[in-house]
Amino acid sequence: MAKKTTQVPFEKSLQELEQLVEHLEKGDIPLEDSLQCFERGIQLTRACQKALQEAEQKVEILLQDQGNERLKPFSDES
């Protein structure tokens, strides 16, 4: 049976975070609203980081289960 979660999907969290950044970059909002946006941004960033870490762990587990234990750290330098 699948777990039911109340977490927002990664893509939606990332999209909301991008919108918050755009809103803050405009600089035309009151300080209190800016602080609320910043706080929400921190929450979303942590949620995205957690989701990425969990996905990385799942990939590592799947690779180990297949007997392919030649894991290399990810690098975008090819």
GIRADA-V32412 format. One record per residue. RES is the residue in three letters. PHI is phi in degrees with one decimal (* if undefined). Layout:
res->(RES:RES)
phi->(PHI:PHI)
This chain:
res->(MET:ALA:LYS:LYS:THR:THR:GLN:VAL:PRO:PHE:GLU:LYS:SER:LEU:GLN:GLU:LEU:GLU:GLN:LEU:VAL:GLU:HIS:LEU:GLU:LYS:GLY:ASP:ILE:PRO:LEU:GLU:ASP:SER:LEU:GLN:CYS:PHE:GLU:ARG:GLY:ILE:GLN:LEU:THR:ARG:ALA:CYS:GLN:LYS:ALA:LEU:GLN:GLU:ALA:GLU:GLN:LYS:VAL:GLU:ILE:LEU:LEU:GLN:ASP:GLN:GLY:ASN:GLU:ARG:LEU:LYS:PRO:PHE:SER:ASP:GLU:SER)
phi->(*:-73.9:-77.2:-95.6:-124.5:-104.4:-72.0:-79.6:-56.0:-51.9:-61.5:-69.1:-63.2:-65.3:-64.2:-63.6:-61.9:-61.8:-65.0:-62.3:-62.0:-59.3:-62.9:-68.9:-66.4:-63.4:73.6:-107.8:-117.3:-61.4:-56.3:-60.6:-66.7:-61.7:-65.2:-65.2:-63.7:-62.4:-61.3:-64.0:-60.9:-63.8:-60.7:-66.8:-61.7:-63.6:-64.4:-66.6:-61.5:-63.9:-62.5:-66.7:-63.8:-65.0:-65.2:-62.6:-63.8:-62.7:-63.1:-61.1:-64.1:-63.1:-67.2:-68.6:-64.2:-89.7:81.2:-94.8:-101.2:-92.1:-79.0:-122.8:-61.7:-68.8:-145.8:-87.7:-92.0:-110.1)
